Amino acid sequence: MVGLTVTMPFHAFALEAMPLTDTADKFEENMRAFGKKNLSVIEAAAKQAGVPCLTLTRSGEHPYQEIIKVAEEETCDAICMASHGRRGVSALVLGSETVKVLTHSRIPVVVVR
């Protein structure tokens, strides 16, 4: 099992407020800490179930590409992703990394809502 978190690189212009208050170094530090916190939950669940687990943090302009790339590099049998259930205009404007992975991956994708 591979646990993965992908963050976008620091940008001076952003849709969310958090990156605007950070420097590039501080932003990366915060994103690493955020990813480590989230991945620790996956690690603990895998350990409790006796399942080997590799956790990774990546950064890229297009998170869906990083997700697919890691799944291929690690020869994963499937990609499991959450759906936030956005609908209407917000789904169109924000885009959905899950939809992009579904569209571009040759590896089966399981979507959990």
N, C-alpha and C positions, 0 to 999 in steps of 0.2 A: 504494500500500500504506500502511496506517495501522497503526502499532504503538501499543498502548494498555496502560497499567497503571492499575488502579483500586484505590484503598485506601479503607477505611472510616474515617470520622472518629474522632478520639480519644474514648475512653470511659473513665471511671474504673473500670468493671467490664469485664473482658475474659476470654476463654477462654485467651488466650495470655499468657505472662509479660512479653514485651517492652513492651507498652503500660503495664504497671503501674509500671515503673521510670522512665518518662518523664513530662515535663510535656507539655501539649498542643503547645506550640511545638517541643519537642525531638522528639516523636513525628512531627509533620508533616515536620520536617527529615530525620529518618531515613527516612521513607517516600518522600520525594522522591529521596533519594540511592539508595535501594533500587530505585525505579522507573527512575531514570536509568541505573543499572548494567545492569539487565535490558534496557532499551530500546536501549542502546548495542550489544548483541549483534545485535539485529534490524537496526539501522541499518547496521552493518558488513556483514552478510550481504546486505542489499539493495543497498548500494553496490557490493559485489563483483559482484553479478549485474546491475548496471546498471539497477536498478529504483528509481524515485523512492519515497521513504518519508517519511511524516510521523509523528512520534512525539508522543504526548500522555500526560499524567498527569492523572487525574481523581480526585476523592474523592466518595463518596456512601454513604448508608446501605445502599443496595442495589446492589452492583456490577453485577449483571446488567442493571439498568435503564440504568446509565451506558454499558455496552458496547453495548447496542442503540441508545441515543440517539446515541452517537458514530458508529456504523455508518450510521445514517440521515442524520445531519448531513453526513457525508463521502461520501454516496451510494456506499457500499461494495457490491460485487457479492456478497460472502459474508463470513461471520465464521468465522475459524479459531480453535479453542480446544483446549486440552489437556484430557484426562481423567486424573484421578489414579487412577482405578480403585478408589475406595473401595467397599466392599461392606458389606452387612449393616447393623447398627445405626449404625456411624459414618457411613455414607452418609445415613441418615435423620436422625440428630441434627445433623450438621454442615450438611446441605444441600449442594447442588452448584450452583455458579453456572453451570456448563455446562448442566446439566439445565434450569435456569431460563431461560437464553438459548434453548435448544432449544424450550422450551415457549412462550415469549412473542414470539420474533422472527418477523417476516414475511420477513426476509432469510435465505437459505440458510445453514446452519451446518455447518461441517466440523469433526468431532471427531477429534483425533489422540491416540492412546494410546501 
